[in-house]
Amino acid sequence: ALGDPLTKKPGATDYSNPVVAFWVRAIRLYLLPALSLVRGNAVACVDIWGILRHFDSAERWRFYGEWSSSIYASSGELQVRKRQVEREAKAIMRRLSHENVDSLQTAIGKLAHSNPTIIFGIVVTQAMAYPNMTSVLITALKFVVNMGFDVLMHTIITILSSPSRERYKPDGVNPSDWLINLSKFIGAMM
């Protein structure tokens, strides 16, 4: 996972390397669950990103997939925290508008530091449902750190690759509204 030292690009994950095996185990069993329980600590998120960035994107996204599915289900405390974050995120999204986006940026950032898989699932769902919220959502992501944007890309790609979502309207020609709205959100982020 350390990759080429000259280009600093991550290489393929070598699970036979005991150092790599240690870090993979530590990330899955300790770091991501602990980060989920910390409330809005950007420094902890940046430190964990310092470790995760050494893995290639496929491996990082595997961690994020496990984080959103099995890690939260691994203990009662994490299940409770997941429900709390979902409630907080949905409450923020209901209040979010052009007038109050500046006051809610920090709240979104704090949730994104410790539970990015949850908050970005809700943010992307909002972007797909409400096209007029795109600029507000982009502004609200002001305090998100690198790991948060990596999780956001994972969330978007997961949604785009879902075979259960209809890509076209019933006429078979025009793309679905959710796909149009999501593409506008992605374009506005760039």
C-alpha atoms as one frame of an Amber mdcrd trajectory, in Angstrom:
protein
   0.000   0.000   0.000   2.948   2.312   0.382   3.488   2.533  -3.367   6.195
   4.301  -5.319   8.337   6.557  -3.087   9.253   8.840  -6.000   5.759   9.596
  -7.285   4.115   9.064  -3.871   1.274   7.274  -5.630  -0.237   4.365  -3.729
   0.396   0.886  -5.058  -1.561  -2.328  -4.782  -2.241  -3.463  -1.245   0.114
  -6.273  -0.231  -1.697  -8.126   2.541   1.240 -10.461   3.074   3.264  -7.517
   4.402   2.818  -7.554   8.214   2.864  -3.746   8.409   0.051  -3.477   5.866
  -1.915  -6.246   7.586  -1.538  -4.422  10.902  -2.840  -1.141   9.512  -5.744
  -2.758   7.665  -6.798  -4.485  10.889  -6.307  -1.312  12.953  -8.380   0.760
  10.515 -11.253  -1.724  10.434 -11.367  -2.633  14.119 -10.263   0.522  15.904
  -9.749   3.725  13.922 -12.993   3.992  11.947 -15.204   2.869  14.855 -13.421
   5.288  17.198 -13.763   8.149  14.713 -17.502   7.483  14.532 -17.817   8.043
  18.270 -15.725  11.232  18.350 -17.846  14.328  17.931 -16.654  16.719  15.248
 -12.901  16.443  15.710 -11.233  17.565  12.486  -7.774  16.688  13.799  -8.736
  13.039  14.338 -10.190  12.910  10.826  -7.039  14.424   9.317  -4.838  11.984
  11.242  -6.825   8.970  10.059  -6.746  10.369   6.515  -2.961  10.507   6.875
  -3.039   6.722   7.180  -5.819   6.009   4.665  -4.269   8.099   1.899  -1.463
   5.544   1.596  -3.953   2.979   0.301  -5.238   2.979  -3.262  -8.757   4.266
  -3.874 -10.291   0.798  -4.248  -9.010  -0.218  -0.819 -10.073   3.074   0.810
 -13.524   2.746  -0.694 -13.722  -0.819   0.587 -13.074   0.592   4.062 -15.833
   3.172   3.556 -18.279   0.505   2.376 -17.544  -1.597   5.441 -17.821   1.495
   7.621 -21.304   2.324   6.372 -22.584  -1.239   6.531 -20.861  -3.569   8.976
 -18.840  -1.314  11.283 -21.896   0.612  12.477 -23.682  -2.696  13.044 -20.792
  -4.126  15.082 -21.773  -2.623  18.455 -24.718  -1.068  20.223 -22.867   2.204
  20.810 -22.166   2.588  17.104 -25.773   1.792  16.202 -26.979   4.479  18.614
 -24.433   6.964  17.250 -25.541   6.200  13.686 -29.164   6.980  14.558 -28.121
  10.198  16.334 -26.086  11.385  13.361 -28.884  10.533  10.931 -31.342  12.562
  13.033 -28.936  15.510  13.324 -28.104  15.447   9.606 -31.741  15.298   8.532
 -32.611  18.150  10.904 -29.819  20.268   9.425 -30.903  19.450   5.866 -34.492
  20.450   6.650 -33.319  23.865   7.910 -30.664  24.459   5.236 -31.383  27.346
   2.871 -29.610  30.200   1.100 -30.290  32.492   4.066 -28.784  30.306   6.818
 -26.125  28.260   5.012 -23.311  30.191   6.712 -24.561  29.318  10.190 -25.007
  25.599   9.354 -21.653  25.028   7.600 -19.855  24.228  10.839 -22.523  21.756
  11.933 -22.259  19.903   8.626 -18.470  19.986   8.817 -18.462  18.542  12.333
 -20.731  15.686  11.306 -18.617  15.079   8.201 -15.419  14.857  10.256 -16.604
  11.932  12.345 -19.373  10.244  10.332 -18.888  11.112   6.656 -20.546   7.978
   5.289 -23.823   8.948   6.962 -23.858  12.684   6.283 -22.838  12.384   2.642
 -25.478   9.753   1.978 -28.048  12.284   3.152 -26.408  15.219   1.309 -26.323
  13.332  -2.001 -29.936  12.219  -1.541 -30.890  15.884  -1.045 -28.943  16.880
  -4.153 -30.730  14.227  -6.209 -34.183  15.186  -4.932 -33.930  18.991  -4.942
 -32.011  20.549  -7.859 -32.410  24.067  -6.438 -30.354  23.019  -3.368 -27.151
  22.326  -5.322 -25.477  25.690  -4.707 -26.501  25.663  -1.036 -25.137  22.151
  -0.527 -21.842  23.054  -2.216 -21.506  26.110   0.032 -22.358  24.007   3.083
 -19.379  21.725   2.392 -16.900  24.532   3.093 -15.365  22.930   6.195 -15.103
  19.373   4.881 -11.564  17.942   4.869  -9.874  15.652   2.297 -11.177  12.415
   3.783 -14.703  13.813   3.636 -14.438  14.529  -0.071 -13.027  11.041  -0.636
 -16.057   9.567   1.143 -18.319  11.878  -0.876 -16.869  10.520  -4.130 -17.346
   6.972  -2.825 -20.982   7.768  -2.006 -21.647   9.250  -5.446 -20.028   6.336
  -7.278 -21.935   3.839  -5.134 -25.220   5.515  -6.056 -24.300   5.718  -9.745
 -23.334   2.041  -9.846 -26.505   0.826  -8.154 -28.378  -1.456 -10.583 -31.688
  -0.848  -8.778 -31.888   2.801  -9.855 -33.661   3.526 -13.128 -31.430   5.559
 -15.413 -34.162   6.625 -17.831 -37.706   7.889 -17.541 -40.453   5.491 -18.663
 -40.198   6.896 -22.211 -36.787   5.202 -22.496 -35.142   8.276 -23.995 -34.794
  10.957 -21.348 -32.575  10.468 -18.308 -34.181  10.226 -14.871 -34.491  13.373
 -12.801 -32.256  12.009 -10.025 -29.470  11.405 -12.550 -29.770  14.912 -14.004
 -29.756  16.475 -10.524 -26.790  14.396  -9.408 -24.823  15.350 -12.514 -25.513
  19.039 -11.809 -24.293  18.561  -8.229 -21.105  16.851  -9.413 -20.521  19.546
 -12.016 -21.004  22.316  -9.467 -18.433  20.697  -7.165 -15.799  20.816  -9.887
